[in-house]
Amino acid sequence: MLAAALAACSLSSATASKRAAPTYSLPQTQAGWLRAFDWYPLEATDAQGRRVRELRGARKRGLHVRFGDDSYRVKGACNTLSGAYRVEGERLVHDGRLDAVQTVAGCRHGAAMERAFFAQPLIGTHFSIDAHGRAPVLRITADDGARMQLIGLPAAPAR
């Protein structure tokens, strides 16, 4: 009887833990992957292949990009940049319906990091997403050769 009771308890706790664990469905398209994550900078290089050193630690400071259905938002140390975009194949293209808008609050700390992040090519670029690691990596390449890699963390639900 004790064995039957223990088996019932372990079965009910296993069932409860399955219900408590969140389930995620993986996006089916590149655009779906863009929207499913907040993208934090890992590293960037300029058109000559030189590392953009000002971005060191940007991920820990919370700088990131969020893509919506037809708009994007770049969050810096104390400012934001947003605009309209669309996906055309493997390119992020400016939509033209809305020009990019940027706030211009003064930053005491992180101003150089923010300027470097906002200066990175984002729209009008080629992109690819590598989803084979522990977290997806977004690779952006501008026509002039400048590159940026961003790591994806699940986007917080919209409020």
C-alpha positions in Angstrom: 0.0 0.0 0.0 2.8 2.4 0.8 4.4 1.7 -2.5 1.1 2.5 -4.3 0.7 5.8 -2.3 4.3 6.8 -3.2 3.8 6.0 -6.8 0.6 8.1 -6.9 2.3 11.0 -5.2 5.2 10.9 -7.7 2.8 10.6 -10.6 0.8 13.6 -9.4 3.9 15.7 -8.7 5.3 14.8 -12.2 2.0 15.9 -13.7 2.0 19.1 -11.7 5.6 20.0 -12.8 4.6 19.4 -16.4 1.8 21.8 -16.0 3.9 24.4 -14.2 6.7 24.5 -16.8 6.1 27.1 -19.5 6.0 25.9 -23.0 7.4 27.8 -25.9 6.8 27.2 -29.6 9.7 28.0 -31.8 9.1 30.6 -34.6 8.7 29.2 -38.0 10.0 32.1 -40.0 13.0 34.5 -39.8 10.6 37.4 -39.1 9.1 35.3 -36.3 12.5 34.8 -34.7 13.2 38.5 -34.9 10.0 39.3 -33.0 10.3 36.5 -30.4 13.5 37.9 -28.8 15.1 41.0 -27.4 18.5 41.2 -29.1 21.5 42.3 -27.0 24.8 43.2 -28.6 27.7 40.7 -28.3 30.2 42.4 -30.6 30.5 44.6 -33.7 33.1 45.5 -36.2 33.2 48.5 -38.5 33.5 48.4 -42.3 37.3 47.9 -42.0 36.9 45.0 -39.7 38.0 46.8 -36.5 36.2 45.9 -33.3 33.8 48.5 -31.9 35.3 48.6 -28.4 32.7 51.1 -27.0 30.1 48.2 -27.1 32.1 46.1 -24.6 29.6 45.4 -21.7 26.6 46.8 -23.6 24.6 43.6 -23.0 25.0 43.9 -19.3 23.9 47.6 -19.5 20.6 46.5 -21.0 21.1 48.0 -24.5 19.0 46.0 -26.9 16.8 45.9 -30.0 13.2 44.7 -30.1 11.5 44.0 -33.4 7.7 44.2 -33.7 5.4 43.3 -36.5 6.4 46.4 -38.6 8.5 48.6 -36.2 11.7 48.2 -34.3 12.9 49.9 -31.1 16.5 50.3 -30.0 17.0 50.9 -26.3 20.2 52.6 -25.3 21.6 53.7 -21.9 19.1 56.6 -21.6 17.6 57.1 -25.1 15.6 55.1 -27.6 15.5 54.9 -31.3 12.6 53.5 -33.3 11.3 53.3 -36.8 9.5 51.1 -39.3 11.0 48.1 -41.1 10.0 45.1 -43.1 11.8 41.8 -43.9 12.5 41.1 -47.6 14.1 37.7 -47.8 17.3 38.0 -45.8 17.3 41.8 -45.6 15.9 44.2 -43.0 14.5 47.1 -45.1 13.4 50.6 -44.1 9.6 50.7 -44.5 9.3 54.3 -45.5 6.0 54.9 -43.6 7.8 56.2 -40.6 11.1 57.9 -40.3 13.3 56.8 -37.5 12.7 58.8 -34.3 15.3 59.2 -31.5 15.1 60.7 -28.1 18.0 63.0 -27.1 18.2 62.9 -23.3 21.7 63.6 -22.0 23.5 60.6 -20.6 25.9 60.8 -17.6 27.1 57.3 -17.9 27.2 55.1 -21.0 26.9 57.9 -23.6 29.8 56.6 -25.7 28.4 53.1 -25.6 24.9 54.3 -26.6 26.3 56.4 -29.5 28.2 53.4 -30.7 25.2 51.1 -30.5 22.9 53.6 -32.3 25.5 54.1 -35.0 25.6 50.4 -35.9 23.9 49.5 -39.1 20.5 47.9 -38.5 18.1 48.6 -41.3 19.2 48.2 -44.9 21.3 45.2 -43.9 21.5 41.5 -44.5 20.7 39.3 -41.5 20.8 35.7 -40.5 19.8 33.9 -37.3 21.8 31.0 -35.9 19.4 29.1 -33.6 21.6 26.1 -33.0 23.3 27.2 -29.8 22.0 27.8 -26.2 20.5 31.1 -27.4 19.9 32.4 -30.9 22.4 34.7 -32.4 21.4 37.5 -34.9 24.1 38.4 -37.3 23.7 41.7 -39.2 25.9 42.7 -42.1 25.8 46.1 -43.8 26.6 46.6 -47.4 29.9 48.3 -46.5 31.0 45.2 -44.5 30.2 46.5 -41.0 28.9 43.6 -38.8 27.1 43.2 -35.5 26.2 40.0 -33.6 23.4 40.1 -31.0 22.2 37.4 -28.7 18.5 36.7 -28.3 16.7 36.5 -25.0 13.0 35.9 -24.9 11.1 39.1 -25.3 9.0 40.2 -22.4 5.3 40.2 -23.1 3.9 43.5 -24.5 2.1 45.6 -21.9 
